[in-house]
Amino acid sequence: MESEHGFPGSYAAEDVSFLLRRLTLAPVRIEEREQRIQSGHSHYSEMIGPEDAPTRVRMRLFRESLAANGPRLARDLVTLAAMLAESAPGGELTITSIARAGTPIGVLLTRLLRAQLGPEHVRHYSISVIRDRGIDLHALDFIAARHGAETIRFIDGWTGKGTIATEIASSLAKAGRDYDRIDAGLWVPLDISGSARRAASEDDYLIPSSLLGGTVSGLVSRSVLPRADIGSEQYHGCVELSHLRRYDLSRWFVQRMAALCDRAQPLVEPPSPAAAAARFAHSQEFIDELMREFSIRDRNRVKIGIGETVRVALRRLPERILLRDSASADAAMIARLARLRAVPVEHRPDMPHAAVGLIADVSKNQREA
């Protein structure tokens, strides 16, 4: 029987507790999964795609990204940790990361905050948030009862168009007054869309962990929620990726980034929250323009920012990729990923975001076949 206290995945027990229920679920190949999602036959959270050992190409890209962007991420992490420490009610914080892109970021922030506030004053849980189905309220209730609702801070790896931030706020608002004491905002190292409560940076860059998925996030799949479990008094689910244990870099990545954080200095003037609303509106207008240009009806087929574009290139069926500055190191990396899958790349120097990934319309392809 799964413990209500969760499990650490492949991390050290003191680093994180995943409040997820471990399930057995057969992976669905990418093409079939995309068809089921776009046809409305299945919600994306009811399936997982295949997750195999990272290729040599992806490992090389990961190491290149860590060398190029690791110091920048370290600076943003120590900046964000300082913001979080200032927000701590009575010096107590419960880092609540969004599984799974938020998990390695949450582990690193927890270590930084324990050094500032004391080990006994900072906890870290990783929980599920699913688009259109909300945050795992059962997991949230456990955390709030154990540590106090006012100590909870939601952490993710980055923002794209703001879907997760919106989902958290909407879920808590619908749930009612019991959640009024929880800060519904999202805290992230970088916020390209202006949707986070606080962020260390608004500049877009590739966070290295986005390239590897489960092998750098505790050997845990992204969260799943079978239709039969909706509304049940159980945690959202996941699949443990034990078959990838020999390729796991979760602890190695944390140790490498922690060493960089030791040498990093926080930003003197991080982005002002006051400008976030304007950036969010501009980002949404840009997405609307893209949808009109490419005759896209489903907003979920548009993914903005470098992190989300990398995800599209690696795990979805991309139709095309748009890059603002094709000469940058991150853009060159995305272009290499695109070439591996024969995805067309367009140069759009006037875009407000560094990269955009457009997911293919599978139903259209089927109609034309």
Buried (B, 14 or more C-beta within 10 A) or exposed (E): EBEEEBBBBBBEEBBBBBBBBBBEBEBBEEEBBBBBBBEEEBBBBBBBBEBEEBEEEBBBBBBBBBEBBBBBBBBBBBBBBBBBBEBBEEEBBBBBBBBBBBBBBBBBBBBBBBBBBEEEBBBBBBBBBBEEBBBBBBBBBBBBEEBBBBBBBBBBBBBBBBBBBBBBBBBBEEBEEEBEEBBBBBBBBBBBBBBBBBBBBBEBBBBBBBBBBBBBBBBBBBBBBBEEBBEEEBBBBBBBBEEBEEBBBBBEBBEBBBEBBEEBEBBEEBBEBEEBEEBBEBBBEBBEEBBEEBEBEEEBBBBBBBBBBBBBBBBBBBBBBBBBBBEBBBBEBBBBBBEEEEBEBEEBEEBBBBBBBBBBBBBEBEEEE
